[in-house]
């Protein structure tokens, strides 16, 4: 039995295009992988560790200083717990809208928690080596406008692919639904339907 962790990064409920397409993906995934466990972490309602001064102190201690103690040690335990939870999943699904050409701040907050030296990435004289390996990631990306591959304004898909590769993911798949605003509700509805159908197809082989 595998565990699929779904990071949900939209606060908009049923109106969210990324949530709608993710629901279609998960319905088909459960049908195709009945023995698997699916967990959704809603990043807008989850209690994420605050990466404050004690957490930063602990991080820099791990990069060459003394072992963290006191508040730094306590805060680092929270970070490690979040990372252990993330690494316990066999598969990753991220569904997110584009905000200001990038990602919502709660998803960035989560990434800043889990991307840590010695835990998800090794840091050495020869550079970086990702430690979260041997599992696939699926990205469901919604955008209000349309962004062709390589568009300068698209800092959503390239960033997520880069950060996942940085921590060790090699099998990264993506499904884009666009435009969800720029051409009106009728076009948005059509694009969501097409993306949902594609999500169901992709889910069976994920």
Beta strands, then each sheet from edge to edge (+ up, - down):
strand 1: 3-8
strand 2: 37-42
strand 3: 91-97
strand 4: 121-124
strand 5: 127-130
strand 6: 136-142
strand 7: 171-177
sheet 1: 2+ 1+ 3+ 6+ 7+
sheet 2: 4+ 5-
end
